[in-house]
Amino acid sequence: MIESKPGVQDIVRLVRPEVRASHEYIVGSFPDIQVKLNQNESPLNLPEPLRSELVEAVAQAQFNRYPAEFPHALRAALAAQNGVPEESIIVGNGSNELTYTLGMCFVAPGTPVVVPRPMFSLYEAMIRLHGGAVVPVAPRDDLSFDVDGLLAAMARTGAPLTIVTTPNNPTGLTVSRSDLERLIEAAPGVIVVDEAYVEFNPEGSVVDQLREWPNLLILRTLSKAFGLAGLRVGYLMGNPEIIHEMMKSRLPFMVDRIAEAAALSVLRNEGVVAERVAHMKTWTADLAQSLSGIQGVTVLTGNTNFLLFQTPLTPTLVMERLAEDGILIRNMGGYPELKGYLRVSTGTPQENRLFLDALERALTAPSEG
């Protein structure tokens, strides 16, 4: 018989220590934001014909029925686009969900996982939540990945898992094709190449290496170039035998009927996506040039739809002043290597102009006191 009812803290202590030591993933916001440039989204909604297709799909959807355990039509479309067998693909509720699938499959308590820094923070969070040991590799002075350092860390630890993002979030920098091949060839275990921004990458994809290297996994998303951030569709590609094993840890029904219909629609309209990527590349280049022309601003250019930059003011003050003008960007100070940096996603030309004008006002406004 329980002598006394447990208190809240008694229950909190039952939560796994790895979870209690972690932090929620919250981007944060300000009220009254009209120009949202903080999450690397496409600034363009789906075009009207595709939205009409989706409305029709919603009208025909059987909401009372579960979707297929595996979205075969979507897997087939992605397989055809990438030139791989359908059995090589797992589709998930965004690439973030598949990141945790990686953890369930390859990260046990004490498992060393090699990760370069700075890199998307969700990876280190996932490793720690599964009890793994993060093996960080510091960047070079220019913030690019230290490939030799990664090779040394893999050899030293025999890491069952190594993760590399290219182009990299949060810096936008790419790993050269030759360096990426060096990493794949040397990896003692699984190596994940996150290609979330591959459509912007002049180095292209390493999908052609999947047949040669069974330890290679490639992670993709339809949130960026495809403009489906609001519907959560991502996918993982790998050797069919490896994918078969990973399927055992994947939660069922993770892609709903509406998300699948939208994904199929944009995949059928590759020309629309390519046109929009071309626009975003141009807008990003124009934005980088304009930012560099503002006195006191330094810009780190990469190959994505966003830019890192520094100003003479603190990121917090700049963000507060921009928020007063209804502009939202991102403070990157949460990454130790990026103290003092801000990040802005490419908007439409009009949104970029509003941001640039607001930034100039923020940098020239008199200090209080």
C-alpha contacts under 8 A as a table, 3 or more apart, distances in Angstrom:
res1	aa1	res2	aa2	distance
2	I	5	K	7.08
6	P	10	D	5.80
6	P	11	I	6.99
7	G	10	D	5.20
7	G	11	I	6.61
8	V	11	I	5.23
8	V	12	V	6.17
9	Q	12	V	4.78
9	Q	13	R	6.14
10	D	13	R	5.33
10	D	14	L	6.92
11	I	14	L	5.22
11	I	15	V	7.23
12	V	15	V	5.51
13	R	16	R	7.56
13	R	17	P	7.84
15	V	19	V	6.76
15	V	20	R	6.64
16	R	19	V	5.40
16	R	20	R	6.48
17	P	20	R	4.97
17	P	21	A	6.03
18	E	21	A	5.27
18	E	22	S	6.45
18	E	128	R	6.29
18	E	129	L	5.05
18	E	130	H	7.31
18	E	131	G	6.48
19	V	22	S	5.21
19	V	23	H	7.95
19	V	129	L	5.74
20	R	23	H	7.78
22	S	125	A	6.88
22	S	128	R	7.81
22	S	129	L	7.30
25	Y	122	L	7.82
29	S	328	L	7.48
30	F	33	I	6.46
30	F	323	A	6.62
30	F	328	L	7.44
32	D	323	A	7.99
32	D	326	G	5.99
33	I	36	K	6.66
33	I	323	A	6.78
33	I	326	G	4.25
33	I	327	I	5.84
33	I	328	L	6.49
34	Q	326	G	5.06
34	Q	327	I	6.32
35	V	326	G	6.15
35	V	327	I	4.84
35	V	328	L	6.25
35	V	351	E	6.28
35	V	355	F	7.79
36	K	39	Q	7.88
36	K	327	I	6.20
36	K	328	L	5.01
36	K	329	I	6.91
37	L	40	N	6.90
37	L	41	E	7.74
37	L	327	I	7.34
37	L	328	L	5.58
37	L	329	I	5.04
37	L	330	R	7.77
37	L	344	V	5.58
37	L	345	S	4.71
37	L	346	T	6.70
37	L	347	G	6.51
38	N	328	L	5.94
38	N	329	I	4.17
38	N	330	R	4.95
38	N	343	R	7.01
38	N	344	V	5.86
38	N	345	S	5.81
39	Q	329	I	7.96
39	Q	330	R	7.69
39	Q	345	S	6.64
40	N	224	K	6.94
40	N	305	N	6.47
40	N	306	F	6.17
40	N	344	V	7.77
40	N	345	S	4.88
40	N	346	T	7.29
41	E	223	S	6.90
41	E	224	K	5.48
41	E	227	G	6.91
41	E	229	A	6.74
41	E	345	S	7.16
42	S	45	N	7.46
42	S	223	S	7.72
42	S	224	K	5.63
42	S	225	A	6.31
42	S	226	F	7.57
42	S	227	G	5.15
42	S	305	N	7.98
42	S	346	T	7.79
42	S	347	G	7.51
43	P	227	G	7.92
43	P	346	T	7.13
43	P	347	G	5.04
43	P	348	T	5.99
44	L	227	G	6.91
44	L	276	R	7.96
44	L	348	T	7.60
45	N	227	G	6.56
46	L	50	L	6.20
46	L	51	R	6.11
46	L	227	G	6.86
47	P	50	L	5.58
47	P	51	R	6.29
48	E	51	R	4.94
48	E	52	S	6.09
49	P	52	S	5.07
49	P	53	E	6.37
50	L	53	E	4.98
50	L	54	L	6.30
50	L	262	A	7.90
50	L	265	S	6.50
50	L	266	V	7.43
51	R	54	L	4.97
51	R	55	V	6.19
52	S	55	V	5.01
52	S	56	E	6.32
53	E	56	E	5.21
53	E	57	A	6.29
53	E	265	S	7.44
54	L	57	A	4.88
54	L	58	V	6.15
54	L	258	I	7.44
54	L	261	A	6.62
54	L	262	A	6.06
54	L	265	S	7.82
55	V	58	V	5.09
55	V	59	A	6.23
56	E	59	A	5.01
56	E	60	Q	6.32
57	A	60	Q	5.16
57	A	61	A	5.97
57	A	258	I	7.04
57	A	261	A	6.63
58	V	61	A	5.10
58	V	258	I	6.43
61	A	257	R	7.07
61	A	258	I	7.73
62	Q	65	R	5.62
63	F	66	Y	7.54
66	Y	253	F	7.07
67	P	71	P	7.60
67	P	253	F	6.04
67	P	255	V	7.45
67	P	256	D	5.94
67	P	257	R	5.89
68	A	71	P	5.55
68	A	72	H	7.75
68	A	253	F	6.53
69	E	252	P	5.46
69	E	253	F	5.08
69	E	254	M	7.91
70	F	75	R	7.97
70	F	91	V	7.64
70	F	252	P	7.73
70	F	253	F	7.28
71	P	74	L	5.50
71	P	75	R	6.11
71	P	91	V	7.43
71	P	255	V	7.25
71	P	260	E	7.37
72	H	75	R	5.01
72	H	76	A	5.98
73	A	76	A	5.16
73	A	77	A	6.23
73	A	264	L	7.90
74	L	77	A	5.05
74	L	78	L	6.15
74	L	260	E	6.45
74	L	263	A	7.30
74	L	264	L	6.16
75	R	78	L	5.18
75	R	79	A	5.97
75	R	86	E	5.77
75	R	89	I	6.42
75	R	90	I	7.49
75	R	91	V	6.90
76	A	79	A	5.01
76	A	80	A	6.12
76	A	86	E	5.43
77	A	80	A	5.18
77	A	81	Q	6.22
77	A	264	L	7.15
77	A	267	L	7.16
78	L	81	Q	5.05
78	L	82	N	6.20
78	L	86	E	7.77
78	L	89	I	7.94
78	L	267	L	7.81
79	A	82	N	5.26
79	A	83	G	5.73
79	A	84	V	5.01
79	A	85	P	5.72
79	A	86	E	5.10
79	A	88	S	7.66
79	A	89	I	7.17
80	A	83	G	5.16
80	A	84	V	6.69
80	A	85	P	7.85
80	A	86	E	7.99
82	N	207	V	7.29
84	V	88	S	6.50
85	P	88	S	5.36
85	P	89	I	7.68
85	P	240	P	7.78
86	E	89	I	5.83
87	E	240	P	5.22
87	E	243	I	7.23
87	E	244	H	7.61
88	S	237	M	5.37
88	S	238	G	5.17
88	S	239	N	5.62
88	S	240	P	4.51
88	S	243	I	6.09
89	I	235	Y	6.65
89	I	236	L	5.58
89	I	237	M	4.65
89	I	238	G	6.67
89	I	240	P	7.69
89	I	243	I	6.83
90	I	235	Y	5.47
90	I	236	L	5.14
90	I	237	M	6.62
90	I	243	I	6.95
90	I	247	M	7.20
91	V	233	V	7.20
91	V	234	G	5.89
91	V	235	Y	4.28
91	V	236	L	6.51
91	V	255	V	7.34
92	G	95	S	6.58
92	G	97	E	6.32
92	G	98	L	6.03
92	G	232	R	7.96
92	G	233	V	6.01
92	G	234	G	5.27
92	G	235	Y	5.74
92	G	254	M	5.71
92	G	255	V	6.00
93	N	96	N	7.48
93	N	97	E	5.72
93	N	98	L	7.52
93	N	232	R	5.08
93	N	233	V	5.07
93	N	234	G	6.11
93	N	254	M	5.36
93	N	255	V	5.52
94	G	97	E	5.75
94	G	98	L	7.05
94	G	221	T	6.37
94	G	222	L	7.73
94	G	223	S	7.68
94	G	232	R	4.29
94	G	233	V	4.15
94	G	234	G	4.01
94	G	235	Y	7.27
95	S	98	L	5.02
95	S	99	T	6.24
95	S	219	L	6.78
95	S	220	R	6.43
95	S	221	T	5.61
95	S	232	R	7.92
95	S	233	V	6.95
95	S	234	G	4.33
95	S	235	Y	6.18
95	S	236	L	7.74
96	N	99	T	4.99
96	N	100	Y	6.86
96	N	122	L	7.83
96	N	234	G	7.82
97	E	100	Y	5.43
97	E	101	T	6.58
98	L	101	T	4.70
98	L	102	L	6.31
98	L	234	G	7.55
98	L	235	Y	7.33
98	L	236	L	7.21
99	T	102	L	5.17
99	T	103	G	6.65
99	T	123	Y	7.13
99	T	126	M	7.33
100	Y	103	G	4.91
100	Y	104	M	6.28
100	Y	126	M	6.20
101	T	104	M	5.08
101	T	105	C	6.29
101	T	246	M	7.46
101	T	249	S	6.52
101	T	250	R	6.14
102	L	105	C	5.21
102	L	106	F	5.96
102	L	107	V	7.49
102	L	246	M	7.89
103	G	106	F	5.40
103	G	107	V	4.84
103	G	108	A	7.85
103	G	126	M	6.42
103	G	127	I	6.44
103	G	130	H	6.43
104	M	107	V	6.20
104	M	108	A	7.83
104	M	130	H	7.36
104	M	249	S	6.69
105	C	246	M	6.37
105	C	249	S	6.88
106	F	160	P	7.06
106	F	161	L	6.86
107	V	111	T	5.61
107	V	113	V	7.85
107	V	127	I	6.69
107	V	130	H	6.09
107	V	131	G	7.34
107	V	132	G	5.71
107	V	161	L	7.78
108	A	111	T	5.36
108	A	130	H	6.05
108	A	131	G	6.05
108	A	132	G	5.77
109	P	130	H	6.44
109	P	131	G	4.17
109	P	132	G	4.97
109	P	133	A	7.65
110	G	131	G	6.07
110	G	132	G	4.69
110	G	133	A	5.35
111	T	131	G	7.52
111	T	132	G	4.60
111	T	133	A	5.57
111	T	159	A	7.48
111	T	160	P	7.24
112	P	132	G	6.05
112	P	133	A	4.65
112	P	134	V	6.03
112	P	135	V	6.24
112	P	157	T	6.76
112	P	158	G	7.95
112	P	159	A	5.31
112	P	160	P	6.89
112	P	161	L	7.27
113	V	127	I	7.40
113	V	132	G	6.98
113	V	133	A	6.12
113	V	134	V	5.27
113	V	135	V	5.58
113	V	159	A	5.62
113	V	160	P	6.73
113	V	161	L	5.04
113	V	162	T	5.57
113	V	163	I	7.73
114	V	134	V	6.39
114	V	135	V	4.62
114	V	136	P	6.04
114	V	137	V	7.39
114	V	150	L	7.20
114	V	153	A	6.74
114	V	154	M	6.56
114	V	159	A	6.50
114	V	161	L	6.56
114	V	162	T	4.65
114	V	163	I	6.54
115	V	119	M	7.68
115	V	124	E	7.89
115	V	134	V	7.07
115	V	135	V	6.11
115	V	136	P	5.15
115	V	137	V	6.26
115	V	150	L	7.72
115	V	162	T	6.06
115	V	163	I	5.46
115	V	164	V	6.70
116	P	119	M	6.39
116	P	136	P	5.63
116	P	137	V	4.62
116	P	138	A	6.26
116	P	139	P	6.93
116	P	145	F	6.26
116	P	146	D	7.51
116	P	150	L	6.99
116	P	163	I	7.69
116	P	164	V	6.88
117	R	136	P	6.40
117	R	137	V	5.86
117	R	138	A	5.31
117	R	139	P	5.81
117	R	145	F	7.18
117	R	337	E	7.76
118	P	138	A	7.53
118	P	139	P	7.08
118	P	143	L	7.79
118	P	170	P	6.99
118	P	171	T	7.66
118	P	335	Y	6.49
118	P	336	P	7.98
118	P	337	E	6.50
118	P	338	L	7.83
119	M	123	Y	7.85
119	M	165	T	7.17
119	M	168	N	6.62
119	M	169	N	5.87
119	M	170	P	6.11
119	M	171	T	7.95
120	F	123	Y	6.22
120	F	124	E	7.99
120	F	168	N	7.86
120	F	169	N	5.56
120	F	170	P	6.28
121	S	124	E	5.62
121	S	125	A	6.42
122	L	125	A	4.97
122	L	126	M	6.03
123	Y	126	M	5.11
123	Y	127	I	6.29
124	E	127	I	5.09
124	E	128	R	6.24
124	E	134	V	6.61
125	A	128	R	5.29
125	A	129	L	6.09
126	M	129	L	5.13
126	M	130	H	6.41
127	I	130	H	5.39
127	I	131	G	6.42
127	I	132	G	5.02
127	I	133	A	6.90
127	I	134	V	6.66
128	R	131	G	4.89
128	R	132	G	5.28
128	R	133	A	6.76
128	R	134	V	7.23
129	L	132	G	7.46
135	V	153	A	7.39
137	V	146	D	7.15
137	V	149	G	6.32
137	V	150	L	6.24
137	V	153	A	7.49
138	A	145	F	7.52
138	A	146	D	6.92
138	A	149	G	7.94
139	P	142	D	7.57
139	P	143	L	5.12
139	P	144	S	5.60
139	P	145	F	4.91
139	P	146	D	5.31
140	R	143	L	5.18
140	R	144	S	5.50
140	R	145	F	6.24
140	R	146	D	5.62
141	D	144	S	7.45
143	L	171	T	7.43
143	L	337	E	7.96
144	S	173	L	6.36
144	S	174	T	7.65
144	S	175	V	7.84
145	F	175	V	7.23
146	D	149	G	5.13
146	D	150	L	6.27
147	V	150	L	4.98
147	V	151	L	6.23
147	V	179	D	6.81
147	V	183	L	7.54
148	D	151	L	5.04
148	D	152	A	6.18
149	G	152	A	5.08
149	G	153	A	6.13
150	L	153	A	5.06
150	L	154	M	6.17
150	L	183	L	7.76
151	L	154	M	5.24
151	L	155	A	6.24
151	L	183	L	6.52
151	L	186	A	6.96
151	L	187	A	7.74
152	A	155	A	5.15
152	A	156	R	6.00
153	A	156	R	5.08
153	A	157	T	6.09
154	M	157	T	5.46
154	M	158	G	5.42
154	M	159	A	5.46
154	M	162	T	7.56
154	M	186	A	7.87
154	M	187	A	6.42
154	M	188	P	6.79
155	A	158	G	5.39
155	A	159	A	7.64
155	A	187	A	7.93
155	A	188	P	7.31
158	G	188	P	5.64
158	G	189	G	7.32
159	A	162	T	6.68
159	A	187	A	7.81
159	A	188	P	6.30
159	A	189	G	6.09
160	P	188	P	6.53
160	P	189	G	4.17
160	P	190	V	5.83
161	L	189	G	5.56
161	L	190	V	4.80
161	L	191	I	5.75
161	L	192	V	7.57
162	T	187	A	7.36
162	T	189	G	7.46
162	T	190	V	6.33
162	T	191	I	4.70
162	T	192	V	6.23
163	I	191	I	5.75
163	I	192	V	4.73
163	I	193	V	6.16
163	I	194	D	7.50
164	V	168	N	7.98
164	V	191	I	7.63
164	V	192	V	6.19
164	V	193	V	5.05
164	V	194	D	6.16
165	T	168	N	4.85
165	T	169	N	7.00
165	T	193	V	5.61
165	T	194	D	4.41
165	T	195	E	6.33
165	T	196	A	7.84
166	T	169	N	7.74
166	T	172	G	7.81
166	T	173	L	6.98
166	T	174	T	4.92
166	T	175	V	5.84
166	T	193	V	7.12
166	T	194	D	6.27
166	T	195	E	5.83
166	T	196	A	7.80
166	T	197	Y	7.29
166	T	198	V	7.39
166	T	201	N	7.95
167	P	172	G	5.33
167	P	173	L	5.29
167	P	174	T	4.31
167	P	175	V	7.00
167	P	195	E	6.88
167	P	196	A	7.65
167	P	197	Y	5.89
167	P	198	V	6.80
167	P	201	N	6.46
167	P	302	G	7.74
167	P	303	N	6.30
167	P	304	T	6.69
168	N	171	T	5.59
168	N	172	G	4.77
168	N	173	L	5.32
168	N	174	T	6.10
169	N	172	G	5.60
169	N	173	L	7.94
171	T	300	L	7.63
171	T	302	G	7.08
171	T	307	L	7.53
171	T	308	L	6.54
172	G	301	T	7.07
172	G	302	G	4.45
172	G	303	N	5.51
172	G	304	T	5.44
172	G	306	F	7.08
172	G	307	L	7.06
172	G	308	L	7.99
173	L	301	T	7.58
173	L	302	G	4.71
173	L	303	N	6.22
174	T	201	N	7.40
174	T	203	E	7.82
174	T	302	G	7.19
174	T	303	N	6.92
175	V	179	D	6.43
175	V	180	L	6.21
176	S	179	D	5.25
176	S	180	L	6.11
176	S	203	E	6.46
177	R	180	L	5.08
177	R	181	E	6.18
177	R	203	E	6.01
177	R	204	G	7.93
177	R	206	V	7.86
178	S	181	E	5.17
178	S	182	R	6.34
179	D	182	R	4.98
179	D	183	L	6.39
180	L	183	L	5.13
180	L	184	I	6.27
181	E	184	I	5.04
181	E	185	E	6.05
182	R	185	E	5.26
182	R	186	A	6.13
183	L	186	A	5.20
183	L	187	A	5.92
184	I	187	A	5.42
184	I	191	I	6.49
184	I	213	W	7.59
184	I	215	N	7.94
184	I	216	L	6.87
185	E	213	W	7.74
187	A	190	V	6.80
187	A	191	I	6.35
187	A	215	N	7.95
189	G	215	N	6.32
190	V	215	N	4.55
190	V	216	L	6.01
190	V	217	L	7.25
191	I	215	N	6.12
191	I	216	L	5.20
191	I	217	L	6.25
192	V	216	L	6.08
192	V	217	L	4.73
192	V	218	I	5.72
192	V	219	L	7.07
193	V	216	L	7.53
193	V	217	L	6.28
193	V	218	I	4.92
193	V	219	L	6.25
194	D	218	I	5.85
194	D	219	L	4.66
194	D	220	R	6.42
195	E	198	V	4.90
195	E	205	S	7.37
195	E	218	I	6.76
195	E	219	L	5.78
195	E	220	R	5.30
195	E	221	T	7.82
196	A	219	L	6.94
196	A	220	R	4.91
196	A	221	T	5.35
196	A	222	L	7.98
196	A	224	K	7.18
197	Y	200	F	5.69
197	Y	201	N	6.74
197	Y	224	K	6.89
197	Y	225	A	7.28
197	Y	304	T	6.07
198	V	201	N	4.95
198	V	204	G	6.40
198	V	205	S	6.43
199	E	204	G	7.64
199	E	225	A	6.61
199	E	277	V	7.14
200	F	277	V	7.14
200	F	281	K	7.20
200	F	303	N	5.67
200	F	304	T	5.41
200	F	305	N	7.47
201	N	204	G	5.47
201	N	205	S	7.99
201	N	303	N	5.63
201	N	304	T	7.17
202	P	303	N	7.53
205	S	208	D	7.54
206	V	209	Q	5.47
206	V	210	L	7.50
207	V	210	L	5.62
207	V	218	I	7.22
208	D	211	R	6.91
209	Q	212	E	5.42
209	Q	213	W	6.15
209	Q	216	L	7.76
210	L	213	W	5.37
210	L	214	P	6.43
210	L	216	L	6.15
210	L	217	L	7.58
210	L	238	G	6.24
210	L	239	N	6.59
211	R	214	P	6.86
211	R	239	N	7.13
213	W	216	L	5.63
214	P	238	G	7.05
214	P	239	N	5.35
214	P	242	I	7.64
215	N	238	G	7.90
215	N	239	N	7.73
216	L	238	G	6.25
216	L	239	N	7.66
217	L	236	L	6.81
217	L	237	M	5.64
217	L	238	G	4.74
217	L	239	N	7.75
218	I	236	L	5.62
218	I	237	M	5.08
218	I	238	G	6.55
219	L	234	G	7.64
219	L	235	Y	6.03
219	L	236	L	4.57
219	L	237	M	6.51
220	R	234	G	5.70
220	R	235	Y	5.33
220	R	236	L	6.25
221	T	224	K	6.93
221	T	233	V	6.25
221	T	234	G	4.13
221	T	235	Y	6.27
222	L	225	A	6.71
222	L	226	F	5.04
222	L	227	G	6.57
222	L	228	L	5.60
222	L	229	A	6.95
222	L	232	R	7.56
222	L	233	V	5.68
222	L	234	G	5.88
222	L	263	A	7.57
223	S	226	F	5.94
223	S	227	G	5.21
223	S	228	L	4.47
223	S	229	A	3.85
223	S	230	G	7.49
223	S	231	L	7.97
223	S	232	R	6.84
223	S	233	V	6.99
223	S	234	G	7.73
224	K	227	G	5.33
224	K	228	L	7.03
224	K	229	A	6.71
225	A	273	V	6.77
225	A	276	R	7.51
225	A	277	V	6.07
226	F	266	V	6.89
226	F	273	V	5.97
228	L	231	L	5.46
228	L	232	R	6.66
228	L	233	V	7.25
228	L	262	A	7.90
228	L	263	A	7.69
229	A	232	R	5.67
229	A	233	V	7.73
231	L	259	A	5.39
232	R	259	A	7.04
233	V	255	V	7.10
233	V	259	A	6.81
233	V	260	E	7.79
233	V	263	A	7.37
237	M	243	I	7.61
238	G	242	I	6.69
238	G	243	I	6.09
239	N	242	I	5.31
239	N	243	I	6.13
240	P	243	I	4.95
240	P	244	H	5.98
241	E	244	H	5.06
241	E	245	E	6.57
242	I	245	E	5.27
242	I	246	M	6.28
243	I	246	M	4.94
243	I	247	M	6.05
244	H	247	M	5.25
244	H	248	K	7.16
245	E	248	K	5.65
245	E	249	S	7.77
246	M	249	S	5.62
246	M	250	R	6.74
247	M	250	R	5.10
251	L	254	M	6.42
253	F	256	D	6.78
255	V	259	A	6.41
255	V	260	E	6.50
256	D	259	A	5.46
256	D	260	E	6.26
257	R	260	E	5.20
257	R	261	A	6.17
258	I	261	A	5.09
258	I	262	A	6.25
259	A	262	A	5.18
259	A	263	A	6.12
260	E	263	A	5.06
260	E	264	L	6.11
261	A	264	L	5.20
261	A	265	S	6.18
262	A	265	S	5.03
262	A	266	V	6.42
263	A	266	V	5.38
263	A	267	L	6.17
264	L	267	L	5.08
264	L	268	R	6.16
265	S	268	R	5.24
265	S	269	N	6.51
266	V	269	N	4.97
266	V	270	E	6.50
266	V	272	V	7.82
266	V	273	V	7.24
267	L	270	E	5.58
269	N	272	V	5.54
269	N	273	V	6.85
270	E	273	V	5.12
270	E	274	A	6.13
271	G	274	A	5.06
271	G	275	E	6.11
272	V	275	E	5.17
272	V	276	R	6.28
273	V	276	R	5.13
273	V	277	V	6.15
274	A	277	V	5.10
274	A	278	A	6.22
275	E	278	A	5.13
275	E	279	H	6.36
276	R	279	H	4.97
276	R	280	M	6.17
277	V	280	M	5.04
277	V	281	K	6.11
278	A	281	K	5.16
278	A	282	T	6.32
279	H	282	T	5.19
279	H	283	W	6.09
280	M	283	W	4.96
280	M	284	T	5.92
280	M	305	N	6.36
280	M	346	T	6.88
280	M	347	G	7.99
281	K	284	T	5.14
281	K	285	A	6.21
281	K	304	T	7.70
281	K	305	N	6.74
282	T	285	A	5.17
282	T	286	D	6.17
283	W	286	D	5.07
283	W	287	L	5.99
283	W	346	T	6.65
283	W	347	G	7.59
283	W	348	T	7.22
283	W	349	P	6.55
284	T	287	L	4.97
284	T	288	A	6.11
284	T	305	N	6.07
284	T	306	F	6.82
284	T	307	L	7.72
284	T	346	T	5.63
285	A	288	A	5.13
285	A	289	Q	6.27
286	D	289	Q	5.16
286	D	290	S	6.20
287	L	290	S	5.13
287	L	291	L	6.00
287	L	346	T	7.42
287	L	352	N	6.82
288	A	291	L	5.13
288	A	292	S	6.05
288	A	299	V	6.82
288	A	301	T	6.99
288	A	307	L	7.17
289	Q	292	S	5.20
289	Q	293	G	6.38
290	S	293	G	5.13
290	S	294	I	6.89
290	S	356	L	7.68
291	L	294	I	5.49
291	L	297	V	6.69
291	L	298	T	7.68
291	L	299	V	7.01
291	L	356	L	7.19
292	S	295	Q	7.72
292	S	297	V	6.00
292	S	298	T	5.98
292	S	299	V	6.07
293	G	297	V	7.61
294	I	297	V	5.70
294	I	360	E	7.29
296	G	311	T	5.75
296	G	312	P	5.93
297	V	309	F	6.78
297	V	310	Q	5.59
297	V	311	T	4.65
297	V	312	P	7.13
298	T	309	F	5.51
298	T	310	Q	5.31
298	T	311	T	6.73
299	V	307	L	7.08
299	V	308	L	5.95
299	V	309	F	4.33
299	V	310	Q	6.63
300	L	307	L	6.41
300	L	308	L	5.24
300	L	309	F	5.95
301	T	307	L	5.98
301	T	308	L	7.06
302	G	307	L	7.09
304	T	307	L	7.73
305	N	345	S	6.00
305	N	346	T	5.48
306	F	343	R	6.86
306	F	344	V	5.57
306	F	345	S	4.07
306	F	346	T	5.43
307	L	343	R	5.57
307	L	344	V	5.48
307	L	345	S	6.47
307	L	346	T	7.80
308	L	341	Y	6.31
308	L	342	L	5.63
308	L	343	R	4.46
308	L	344	V	6.64
309	F	341	Y	5.55
309	F	342	L	5.38
309	F	343	R	6.30
310	Q	315	P	7.98
310	Q	340	G	6.22
310	Q	341	Y	4.97
310	Q	342	L	6.18
311	T	314	T	7.35
311	T	315	P	7.76
311	T	340	G	7.95
311	T	341	Y	7.96
311	T	363	L	7.91
312	P	363	L	7.87
313	L	317	L	6.70
313	L	318	V	6.55
313	L	363	L	7.16
314	T	317	L	5.41
314	T	318	V	6.37
314	T	340	G	6.54
315	P	318	V	5.10
315	P	319	M	6.04
315	P	331	N	5.98
315	P	340	G	6.03
315	P	341	Y	6.76
315	P	342	L	6.24
316	T	319	M	5.21
316	T	320	E	6.17
316	T	331	N	7.14
317	L	320	E	5.12
317	L	321	R	6.22
318	V	321	R	5.25
318	V	322	L	6.11
318	V	359	L	7.55
318	V	362	A	6.22
318	V	363	L	7.38
319	M	322	L	5.08
319	M	323	A	5.96
319	M	328	L	7.10
319	M	329	I	6.80
319	M	330	R	7.64
319	M	331	N	7.47
320	E	323	A	5.08
320	E	324	E	6.41
321	R	324	E	5.20
321	R	325	D	6.86
321	R	362	A	5.57
322	L	325	D	5.14
322	L	326	G	6.45
322	L	327	I	5.11
322	L	328	L	6.69
322	L	355	F	7.78
322	L	358	A	6.03
322	L	359	L	6.54
322	L	362	A	6.61
323	A	326	G	4.76
323	A	327	I	4.93
323	A	328	L	5.79
324	E	327	I	7.38
325	D	358	A	6.51
327	I	354	L	7.96
327	I	355	F	6.37
327	I	358	A	7.70
329	I	342	L	7.29
329	I	343	R	6.18
329	I	344	V	5.22
329	I	345	S	7.38
330	R	342	L	5.64
330	R	343	R	5.04
330	R	344	V	6.44
331	N	334	G	7.56
331	N	341	Y	6.54
331	N	342	L	4.72
331	N	343	R	6.43
332	M	335	Y	6.07
332	M	338	L	5.88
332	M	339	K	6.67
332	M	340	G	7.37
332	M	341	Y	5.50
332	M	342	L	5.44
332	M	343	R	6.61
333	G	336	P	6.44
333	G	337	E	7.93
333	G	338	L	5.46
333	G	339	K	4.29
333	G	340	G	6.12
333	G	341	Y	6.44
333	G	342	L	7.82
334	G	338	L	7.46
334	G	339	K	7.36
335	Y	338	L	5.26
335	Y	339	K	6.74
336	P	339	K	5.80
338	L	341	Y	5.45
346	T	352	N	6.87
347	G	350	Q	7.63
347	G	351	E	5.29
347	G	352	N	5.46
348	T	351	E	5.07
348	T	352	N	6.06
349	P	352	N	5.06
349	P	353	R	6.12
350	Q	353	R	5.11
350	Q	354	L	6.31
351	E	354	L	5.11
351	E	355	F	6.22
352	N	355	F	5.03
352	N	356	L	6.13
353	R	356	L	5.12
353	R	357	D	6.10
354	L	357	D	5.27
354	L	358	A	6.08
355	F	358	A	5.09
355	F	359	L	6.00
356	L	359	L	5.02
356	L	360	E	6.24
357	D	360	E	5.27
357	D	361	R	6.38
358	A	361	R	5.09
358	A	362	A	6.09
359	L	362	A	4.90
359	L	363	L	6.14
360	E	363	L	5.21
360	E	364	T	6.27
361	R	364	T	5.29
361	R	365	A	5.86
362	A	365	A	5.39
